[in-house]
Amino acid sequence: TYLQINHLSATPVGLDIWAEAEVTAVDGSVITFQVTAFDEAGKIGEGIHKRAVISSKRFLDKTYSKL
């Protein structure tokens, strides 16, 4: 539904990277996450991601109606 990313630092080839996410809000069917990405030297990015909980049948019906 929504994605905001701040790129803070490049990672050299060979370093491990990982991300951590925390649910910061639930508003009806919309869930907001705070996401932080790291490499072995520290924080490399952060952002906000919002997702909506949906009916998979309704989603697939709408998707395949395009065919």
HTML snippet that shows the backbone in 3Dmol.js (N, CA, C, O; Angstrom):
<script src="https://3Dmol.org/build/3Dmol-min.js"></script>
<div id="view" style="width:600px;height:400px;position:relative"></div>
<script>
const pdb = `
ATOM      1  N   THR A   1       0.810  -1.186   0.000  1.00  0.00           N
ATOM      2  CA  THR A   1       0.000   0.000   0.000  1.00  0.00           C
ATOM      3  C   THR A   1       0.856   1.252   0.000  1.00  0.00           C
ATOM      4  O   THR A   1       0.539   2.219  -0.694  1.00  0.00           O
ATOM      5  N   TYR A   2       1.942   1.248   0.774  1.00  0.00           N
ATOM      6  CA  TYR A   2       2.793   2.434   0.903  1.00  0.00           C
ATOM      7  C   TYR A   2       4.199   1.992   1.243  1.00  0.00           C
ATOM      8  O   TYR A   2       4.389   1.051   2.013  1.00  0.00           O
ATOM      9  N   LEU A   3       5.189   2.667   0.670  1.00  0.00           N
ATOM     10  CA  LEU A   3       6.586   2.352   0.954  1.00  0.00           C
ATOM     11  C   LEU A   3       7.403   3.624   0.875  1.00  0.00           C
ATOM     12  O   LEU A   3       7.381   4.323  -0.139  1.00  0.00           O
ATOM     13  N   GLN A   4       8.127   3.926   1.944  1.00  0.00           N
ATOM     14  CA  GLN A   4       9.042   5.075   2.000  1.00  0.00           C
ATOM     15  C   GLN A   4      10.389   4.545   2.441  1.00  0.00           C
ATOM     16  O   GLN A   4      10.495   3.919   3.495  1.00  0.00           O
ATOM     17  N   ILE A   5      11.430   4.792   1.641  1.00  0.00           N
ATOM     18  CA  ILE A   5      12.753   4.253   1.940  1.00  0.00           C
ATOM     19  C   ILE A   5      13.772   5.380   1.988  1.00  0.00           C
ATOM     20  O   ILE A   5      13.782   6.255   1.123  1.00  0.00           O
ATOM     21  N   ASN A   6      14.623   5.354   2.993  1.00  0.00           N
ATOM     22  CA  ASN A   6      15.768   6.257   3.077  1.00  0.00           C
ATOM     23  C   ASN A   6      17.036   5.419   2.994  1.00  0.00           C
ATOM     24  O   ASN A   6      17.316   4.614   3.882  1.00  0.00           O
ATOM     25  N   HIS A   7      17.799   5.612   1.924  1.00  0.00           N
ATOM     26  CA  HIS A   7      19.066   4.906   1.744  1.00  0.00           C
ATOM     27  C   HIS A   7      20.136   5.729   2.433  1.00  0.00           C
ATOM     28  O   HIS A   7      20.338   6.893   2.088  1.00  0.00           O
ATOM     29  N   LEU A   8      20.824   5.143   3.405  1.00  0.00           N
ATOM     30  CA  LEU A   8      21.771   5.888   4.221  1.00  0.00           C
ATOM     31  C   LEU A   8      23.230   5.613   3.885  1.00  0.00           C
ATOM     32  O   LEU A   8      24.083   6.485   4.049  1.00  0.00           O
ATOM     33  N   SER A   9      23.521   4.390   3.411  1.00  0.00           N
ATOM     34  CA  SER A   9      24.921   4.033   3.185  1.00  0.00           C
ATOM     35  C   SER A   9      25.007   2.834   2.256  1.00  0.00           C
ATOM     36  O   SER A   9      24.188   1.918   2.335  1.00  0.00           O
ATOM     37  N   ALA A  10      26.000   2.840   1.376  1.00  0.00           N
ATOM     38  CA  ALA A  10      26.245   1.699   0.494  1.00  0.00           C
ATOM     39  C   ALA A  10      26.947   0.587   1.269  1.00  0.00           C
ATOM     40  O   ALA A  10      27.639   0.840   2.255  1.00  0.00           O
ATOM     41  N   THR A  11      26.756  -0.645   0.805  1.00  0.00           N
ATOM     42  CA  THR A  11      27.403  -1.795   1.421  1.00  0.00           C
ATOM     43  C   THR A  11      28.389  -2.396   0.436  1.00  0.00           C
ATOM     44  O   THR A  11      28.020  -2.707  -0.697  1.00  0.00           O
ATOM     45  N   PRO A  12      29.647  -2.562   0.854  1.00  0.00           N
ATOM     46  CA  PRO A  12      30.625  -3.200  -0.026  1.00  0.00           C
ATOM     47  C   PRO A  12      30.254  -4.664  -0.302  1.00  0.00           C
ATOM     48  O   PRO A  12      29.656  -5.329   0.544  1.00  0.00           O
ATOM     49  N   VAL A  13      30.612  -5.153  -1.483  1.00  0.00           N
ATOM     50  CA  VAL A  13      30.397  -6.553  -1.822  1.00  0.00           C
ATOM     51  C   VAL A  13      31.076  -7.426  -0.779  1.00  0.00           C
ATOM     52  O   VAL A  13      32.222  -7.188  -0.398  1.00  0.00           O
ATOM     53  N   GLY A  14      30.354  -8.434  -0.328  1.00  0.00           N
ATOM     54  CA  GLY A  14      30.923  -9.390   0.624  1.00  0.00           C
ATOM     55  C   GLY A  14      30.428  -9.233   2.044  1.00  0.00           C
ATOM     56  O   GLY A  14      30.530 -10.173   2.832  1.00  0.00           O
ATOM     57  N   LEU A  15      29.888  -8.060   2.400  1.00  0.00           N
ATOM     58  CA  LEU A  15      29.366  -7.889   3.762  1.00  0.00           C
ATOM     59  C   LEU A  15      27.956  -8.467   3.847  1.00  0.00           C
ATOM     60  O   LEU A  15      27.192  -8.403   2.884  1.00  0.00           O
ATOM     61  N   ASP A  16      27.621  -9.025   4.994  1.00  0.00           N
ATOM     62  CA  ASP A  16      26.261  -9.499   5.235  1.00  0.00           C
ATOM     63  C   ASP A  16      25.344  -8.315   5.491  1.00  0.00           C
ATOM     64  O   ASP A  16      25.757  -7.313   6.077  1.00  0.00           O
ATOM     65  N   ILE A  17      24.092  -8.437   5.047  1.00  0.00           N
ATOM     66  CA  ILE A  17      23.074  -7.429   5.334  1.00  0.00           C
ATOM     67  C   ILE A  17      21.854  -8.120   5.921  1.00  0.00           C
ATOM     68  O   ILE A  17      21.627  -9.306   5.680  1.00  0.00           O
ATOM     69  N   TRP A  18      21.061  -7.368   6.701  1.00  0.00           N
ATOM     70  CA  TRP A  18      19.819  -7.890   7.249  1.00  0.00           C
ATOM     71  C   TRP A  18      18.883  -6.725   7.541  1.00  0.00           C
ATOM     72  O   TRP A  18      19.295  -5.566   7.582  1.00  0.00           O
ATOM     73  N   ALA A  19      17.611  -7.064   7.744  1.00  0.00           N
ATOM     74  CA  ALA A  19      16.608  -6.048   8.050  1.00  0.00           C
ATOM     75  C   ALA A  19      15.800  -6.489   9.260  1.00  0.00           C
ATOM     76  O   ALA A  19      15.613  -7.680   9.513  1.00  0.00           O
ATOM     77  N   GLU A  20      15.331  -5.502   9.991  1.00  0.00           N
ATOM     78  CA  GLU A  20      14.464  -5.734  11.141  1.00  0.00           C
ATOM     79  C   GLU A  20      13.204  -4.905  10.943  1.00  0.00           C
ATOM     80  O   GLU A  20      13.273  -3.753  10.514  1.00  0.00           O
ATOM     81  N   ALA A  21      12.058  -5.489  11.255  1.00  0.00           N
ATOM     82  CA  ALA A  21      10.784  -4.785  11.108  1.00  0.00           C
ATOM     83  C   ALA A  21      10.007  -4.837  12.416  1.00  0.00           C
ATOM     84  O   ALA A  21      10.021  -5.839  13.131  1.00  0.00           O
ATOM     85  N   GLU A  22       9.332  -3.738  12.709  1.00  0.00           N
ATOM     86  CA  GLU A  22       8.512  -3.642  13.919  1.00  0.00           C
ATOM     87  C   GLU A  22       7.151  -3.086  13.523  1.00  0.00           C
ATOM     88  O   GLU A  22       7.066  -2.089  12.806  1.00  0.00           O
ATOM     89  N   VAL A  23       6.091  -3.729  13.990  1.00  0.00           N
ATOM     90  CA  VAL A  23       4.745  -3.199  13.765  1.00  0.00           C
ATOM     91  C   VAL A  23       4.576  -1.987  14.668  1.00  0.00           C
ATOM     92  O   VAL A  23       4.720  -2.084  15.887  1.00  0.00           O
ATOM     93  N   THR A  24       4.266  -0.835  14.057  1.00  0.00           N
ATOM     94  CA  THR A  24       4.116   0.390  14.840  1.00  0.00           C
ATOM     95  C   THR A  24       2.675   0.874  14.940  1.00  0.00           C
ATOM     96  O   THR A  24       2.357   1.718  15.778  1.00  0.00           O
ATOM     97  N   ALA A  25       1.799   0.339  14.082  1.00  0.00           N
ATOM     98  CA  ALA A  25       0.399   0.749  14.146  1.00  0.00           C
ATOM     99  C   ALA A  25      -0.472  -0.261  13.415  1.00  0.00           C
ATOM    100  O   ALA A  25      -0.050  -0.889  12.445  1.00  0.00           O
ATOM    101  N   VAL A  26      -1.694  -0.401  13.904  1.00  0.00           N
ATOM    102  CA  VAL A  26      -2.723  -1.183  13.216  1.00  0.00           C
ATOM    103  C   VAL A  26      -3.962  -0.314  13.202  1.00  0.00           C
ATOM    104  O   VAL A  26      -4.491   0.060  14.249  1.00  0.00           O
ATOM    105  N   ASP A  27      -4.426   0.007  11.978  1.00  0.00           N
ATOM    106  CA  ASP A  27      -5.597   0.862  11.806  1.00  0.00           C
ATOM    107  C   ASP A  27      -6.576   0.127  10.898  1.00  0.00           C
ATOM    108  O   ASP A  27      -6.479   0.198   9.673  1.00  0.00           O
ATOM    109  N   GLY A  28      -7.511  -0.574  11.512  1.00  0.00           N
ATOM    110  CA  GLY A  28      -8.421  -1.403  10.726  1.00  0.00           C
ATOM    111  C   GLY A  28      -7.633  -2.513  10.059  1.00  0.00           C
ATOM    112  O   GLY A  28      -6.984  -3.313  10.733  1.00  0.00           O
ATOM    113  N   SER A  29      -7.687  -2.564   8.727  1.00  0.00           N
ATOM    114  CA  SER A  29      -6.967  -3.615   7.996  1.00  0.00           C
ATOM    115  C   SER A  29      -5.568  -3.189   7.566  1.00  0.00           C
ATOM    116  O   SER A  29      -4.863  -3.964   6.919  1.00  0.00           O
ATOM    117  N   VAL A  30      -5.153  -1.961   7.916  1.00  0.00           N
ATOM    118  CA  VAL A  30      -3.835  -1.461   7.501  1.00  0.00           C
ATOM    119  C   VAL A  30      -2.831  -1.609   8.645  1.00  0.00           C
ATOM    120  O   VAL A  30      -3.064  -1.141   9.760  1.00  0.00           O
ATOM    121  N   ILE A  31      -1.711  -2.269   8.345  1.00  0.00           N
ATOM    122  CA  ILE A  31      -0.644  -2.488   9.317  1.00  0.00           C
ATOM    123  C   ILE A  31       0.562  -1.656   8.881  1.00  0.00           C
ATOM    124  O   ILE A  31       0.968  -1.707   7.720  1.00  0.00           O
ATOM    125  N   THR A  32       1.135  -0.887   9.816  1.00  0.00           N
ATOM    126  CA  THR A  32       2.307  -0.059   9.528  1.00  0.00           C
ATOM    127  C   THR A  32       3.525  -0.661  10.212  1.00  0.00           C
ATOM    128  O   THR A  32       3.491  -1.025  11.388  1.00  0.00           O
ATOM    129  N   PHE A  33       4.609  -0.756   9.432  1.00  0.00           N
ATOM    130  CA  PHE A  33       5.871  -1.304   9.921  1.00  0.00           C
ATOM    131  C   PHE A  33       6.961  -0.247   9.840  1.00  0.00           C
ATOM    132  O   PHE A  33       7.006   0.524   8.882  1.00  0.00           O
ATOM    133  N   GLN A  34       7.833  -0.205  10.831  1.00  0.00           N
ATOM    134  CA  GLN A  34       9.086   0.557  10.770  1.00  0.00           C
ATOM    135  C   GLN A  34      10.155  -0.467  10.423  1.00  0.00           C
ATOM    136  O   GLN A  34      10.322  -1.451  11.144  1.00  0.00           O
ATOM    137  N   VAL A  35      10.880  -0.253   9.331  1.00  0.00           N
ATOM    138  CA  VAL A  35      11.882  -1.206   8.864  1.00  0.00           C
ATOM    139  C   VAL A  35      13.255  -0.542   8.907  1.00  0.00           C
ATOM    140  O   VAL A  35      13.411   0.605   8.489  1.00  0.00           O
ATOM    141  N   THR A  36      14.244  -1.270   9.414  1.00  0.00           N
ATOM    142  CA  THR A  36      15.621  -0.781   9.465  1.00  0.00           C
ATOM    143  C   THR A  36      16.529  -1.847   8.866  1.00  0.00           C
ATOM    144  O   THR A  36      16.423  -3.026   9.203  1.00  0.00           O
ATOM    145  N   ALA A  37      17.423  -1.423   7.974  1.00  0.00           N
ATOM    146  CA  ALA A  37      18.372  -2.343   7.334  1.00  0.00           C
ATOM    147  C   ALA A  37      19.783  -2.050   7.842  1.00  0.00           C
ATOM    148  O   ALA A  37      20.145  -0.900   8.095  1.00  0.00           O
ATOM    149  N   PHE A  38      20.573  -3.123   7.984  1.00  0.00           N
ATOM    150  CA  PHE A  38      21.923  -3.014   8.522  1.00  0.00           C
ATOM    151  C   PHE A  38      22.904  -3.807   7.666  1.00  0.00           C
ATOM    152  O   PHE A  38      22.520  -4.750   6.975  1.00  0.00           O
ATOM    153  N   ASP A  39      24.170  -3.416   7.721  1.00  0.00           N
ATOM    154  CA  ASP A  39      25.245  -4.301   7.304  1.00  0.00           C
ATOM    155  C   ASP A  39      26.178  -4.459   8.501  1.00  0.00           C
ATOM    156  O   ASP A  39      25.880  -3.963   9.588  1.00  0.00           O
ATOM    157  N   GLU A  40      27.280  -5.131   8.317  1.00  0.00           N
ATOM    158  CA  GLU A  40      28.169  -5.418   9.439  1.00  0.00           C
ATOM    159  C   GLU A  40      28.763  -4.167  10.075  1.00  0.00           C
ATOM    160  O   GLU A  40      29.267  -4.226  11.197  1.00  0.00           O
ATOM    161  N   ALA A  41      28.710  -3.024   9.369  1.00  0.00           N
ATOM    162  CA  ALA A  41      29.275  -1.779   9.900  1.00  0.00           C
ATOM    163  C   ALA A  41      28.226  -0.882  10.556  1.00  0.00           C
ATOM    164  O   ALA A  41      28.582   0.095  11.215  1.00  0.00           O
ATOM    165  N   GLY A  42      26.939  -1.197  10.388  1.00  0.00           N
ATOM    166  CA  GLY A  42      25.898  -0.361  11.000  1.00  0.00           C
ATOM    167  C   GLY A  42      24.673  -0.202  10.132  1.00  0.00           C
ATOM    168  O   GLY A  42      24.456  -0.965   9.191  1.00  0.00           O
ATOM    169  N   LYS A  43      23.867   0.804  10.460  1.00  0.00           N
ATOM    170  CA  LYS A  43      22.606   1.038   9.758  1.00  0.00           C
ATOM    171  C   LYS A  43      22.865   1.551   8.344  1.00  0.00           C
ATOM    172  O   LYS A  43      23.679   2.452   8.142  1.00  0.00           O
ATOM    173  N   ILE A  44      22.158   0.964   7.356  1.00  0.00           N
ATOM    174  CA  ILE A  44      22.322   1.371   5.961  1.00  0.00           C
ATOM    175  C   ILE A  44      21.040   1.919   5.343  1.00  0.00           C
ATOM    176  O   ILE A  44      21.074   2.514   4.266  1.00  0.00           O
ATOM    177  N   GLY A  45      19.921   1.722   6.015  1.00  0.00           N
ATOM    178  CA  GLY A  45      18.662   2.215   5.477  1.00  0.00           C
ATOM    179  C   GLY A  45      17.551   2.082   6.492  1.00  0.00           C
ATOM    180  O   GLY A  45      17.665   1.361   7.483  1.00  0.00           O
ATOM    181  N   GLU A  46      16.466   2.800   6.216  1.00  0.00           N
ATOM    182  CA  GLU A  46      15.299   2.736   7.090  1.00  0.00           C
ATOM    183  C   GLU A  46      14.086   3.152   6.293  1.00  0.00           C
ATOM    184  O   GLU A  46      14.202   3.785   5.244  1.00  0.00           O
ATOM    185  N   GLY A  47      12.931   2.794   6.794  1.00  0.00           N
ATOM    186  CA  GLY A  47      11.735   3.185   6.072  1.00  0.00           C
ATOM    187  C   GLY A  47      10.468   2.794   6.786  1.00  0.00           C
ATOM    188  O   GLY A  47      10.477   2.198   7.863  1.00  0.00           O
ATOM    189  N   ILE A  48       9.379   3.153   6.143  1.00  0.00           N
ATOM    190  CA  ILE A  48       8.034   2.843   6.618  1.00  0.00           C
ATOM    191  C   ILE A  48       7.341   2.046   5.526  1.00  0.00           C
ATOM    192  O   ILE A  48       7.419   2.387   4.345  1.00  0.00           O
ATOM    193  N   HIS A  49       6.663   0.981   5.933  1.00  0.00           N
ATOM    194  CA  HIS A  49       5.938   0.139   4.982  1.00  0.00           C
ATOM    195  C   HIS A  49       4.547  -0.097   5.539  1.00  0.00           C
ATOM    196  O   HIS A  49       4.393  -0.498   6.692  1.00  0.00           O
ATOM    197  N   LYS A  50       3.531   0.151   4.721  1.00  0.00           N
ATOM    198  CA  LYS A  50       2.144  -0.099   5.121  1.00  0.00           C
ATOM    199  C   LYS A  50       1.570  -1.177   4.224  1.00  0.00           C
ATOM    200  O   LYS A  50       1.752  -1.156   3.006  1.00  0.00           O
ATOM    201  N   ARG A  51       0.874  -2.120   4.844  1.00  0.00           N
ATOM    202  CA  ARG A  51       0.237  -3.209   4.121  1.00  0.00           C
ATOM    203  C   ARG A  51      -1.206  -3.318   4.574  1.00  0.00           C
ATOM    204  O   ARG A  51      -1.534  -2.989   5.714  1.00  0.00           O
ATOM    205  N   ALA A  52      -2.058  -3.777   3.688  1.00  0.00           N
ATOM    206  CA  ALA A  52      -3.454  -4.010   4.036  1.00  0.00           C
ATOM    207  C   ALA A  52      -3.723  -5.508   4.055  1.00  0.00           C
ATOM    208  O   ALA A  52      -3.275  -6.239   3.171  1.00  0.00           O
ATOM    209  N   VAL A  53      -4.446  -5.954   5.054  1.00  0.00           N
ATOM    210  CA  VAL A  53      -4.890  -7.343   5.111  1.00  0.00           C
ATOM    211  C   VAL A  53      -6.091  -7.444   4.170  1.00  0.00           C
ATOM    212  O   VAL A  53      -7.063  -6.699   4.302  1.00  0.00           O
ATOM    213  N   ILE A  54      -6.008  -8.377   3.218  1.00  0.00           N
ATOM    214  CA  ILE A  54      -7.062  -8.487   2.209  1.00  0.00           C
ATOM    215  C   ILE A  54      -7.565  -9.918   2.095  1.00  0.00           C
ATOM    216  O   ILE A  54      -6.967 -10.851   2.630  1.00  0.00           O
ATOM    217  N   SER A  55      -8.661 -10.065   1.399  1.00  0.00           N
ATOM    218  CA  SER A  55      -9.191 -11.380   1.069  1.00  0.00           C
ATOM    219  C   SER A  55      -8.457 -11.891  -0.164  1.00  0.00           C
ATOM    220  O   SER A  55      -8.498 -11.261  -1.220  1.00  0.00           O
ATOM    221  N   SER A  56      -7.788 -13.027  -0.031  1.00  0.00           N
ATOM    222  CA  SER A  56      -7.041 -13.546  -1.182  1.00  0.00           C
ATOM    223  C   SER A  56      -7.969 -13.934  -2.322  1.00  0.00           C
ATOM    224  O   SER A  56      -7.610 -13.748  -3.485  1.00  0.00           O
ATOM    225  N   LYS A  57      -9.155 -14.467  -2.029  1.00  0.00           N
ATOM    226  CA  LYS A  57     -10.094 -14.828  -3.095  1.00  0.00           C
ATOM    227  C   LYS A  57     -10.518 -13.587  -3.857  1.00  0.00           C
ATOM    228  O   LYS A  57     -10.520 -13.589  -5.088  1.00  0.00           O
ATOM    229  N   ARG A  58     -10.875 -12.531  -3.150  1.00  0.00           N
ATOM    230  CA  ARG A  58     -11.299 -11.287  -3.819  1.00  0.00           C
ATOM    231  C   ARG A  58     -10.157 -10.717  -4.659  1.00  0.00           C
ATOM    232  O   ARG A  58     -10.378 -10.268  -5.783  1.00  0.00           O
ATOM    233  N   PHE A  59      -8.938 -10.734  -4.117  1.00  0.00           N
ATOM    234  CA  PHE A  59      -7.769 -10.235  -4.837  1.00  0.00           C
ATOM    235  C   PHE A  59      -7.545 -11.029  -6.125  1.00  0.00           C
ATOM    236  O   PHE A  59      -7.350 -10.443  -7.190  1.00  0.00           O
ATOM    237  N   LEU A  60      -7.573 -12.370  -6.027  1.00  0.00           N
ATOM    238  CA  LEU A  60      -7.344 -13.193  -7.203  1.00  0.00           C
ATOM    239  C   LEU A  60      -8.466 -13.052  -8.224  1.00  0.00           C
ATOM    240  O   LEU A  60      -8.204 -13.013  -9.427  1.00  0.00           O
ATOM    241  N   ASP A  61      -9.715 -12.977  -7.760  1.00  0.00           N
ATOM    242  CA  ASP A  61     -10.828 -12.771  -8.687  1.00  0.00           C
ATOM    243  C   ASP A  61     -10.653 -11.479  -9.477  1.00  0.00           C
ATOM    244  O   ASP A  61     -10.858 -11.454 -10.691  1.00  0.00           O
ATOM    245  N   LYS A  62     -10.276 -10.410  -8.789  1.00  0.00           N
ATOM    246  CA  LYS A  62     -10.069  -9.115  -9.453  1.00  0.00           C
ATOM    247  C   LYS A  62      -8.880  -9.176 -10.405  1.00  0.00           C
ATOM    248  O   LYS A  62      -8.932  -8.629 -11.506  1.00  0.00           O
ATOM    249  N   THR A  63      -7.811  -9.842  -9.979  1.00  0.00           N
ATOM    250  CA  THR A  63      -6.611  -9.954 -10.815  1.00  0.00           C
ATOM    251  C   THR A  63      -6.918 -10.712 -12.101  1.00  0.00           C
ATOM    252  O   THR A  63      -6.572 -10.252 -13.189  1.00  0.00           O
ATOM    253  N   TYR A  64      -7.566 -11.872 -11.983  1.00  0.00           N
ATOM    254  CA  TYR A  64      -7.827 -12.691 -13.158  1.00  0.00           C
ATOM    255  C   TYR A  64      -8.958 -12.154 -14.031  1.00  0.00           C
ATOM    256  O   TYR A  64      -9.138 -12.615 -15.158  1.00  0.00           O
ATOM    257  N   SER A  65      -9.723 -11.187 -13.524  1.00  0.00           N
ATOM    258  CA  SER A  65     -10.773 -10.595 -14.349  1.00  0.00           C
ATOM    259  C   SER A  65     -10.189  -9.761 -15.486  1.00  0.00           C
ATOM    260  O   SER A  65     -10.903  -9.382 -16.414  1.00  0.00           O
ATOM    261  N   LYS A  66      -8.880  -9.476 -15.410  1.00  0.00           N
ATOM    262  CA  LYS A  66      -8.205  -8.707 -16.459  1.00  0.00           C
ATOM    263  C   LYS A  66      -7.948  -9.551 -17.709  1.00  0.00           C
ATOM    264  O   LYS A  66      -7.706  -9.007 -18.787  1.00  0.00           O
ATOM    265  N   LEU A  67      -8.000 -10.857 -17.568  1.00  0.00           N
ATOM    266  CA  LEU A  67      -7.700 -11.734 -18.711  1.00  0.00           C
ATOM    267  C   LEU A  67      -8.849 -11.811 -19.678  1.00  0.00           C
ATOM    268  O   LEU A  67      -8.758 -12.505 -20.691  1.00  0.00           O
TER     269      LEU A  67
END
`;
const viewer = $3Dmol.createViewer("view");
viewer.addModel(pdb, "pdb");
viewer.setStyle({}, {cartoon: {color: "spectrum"}});
viewer.zoomTo();
viewer.render();
</script>
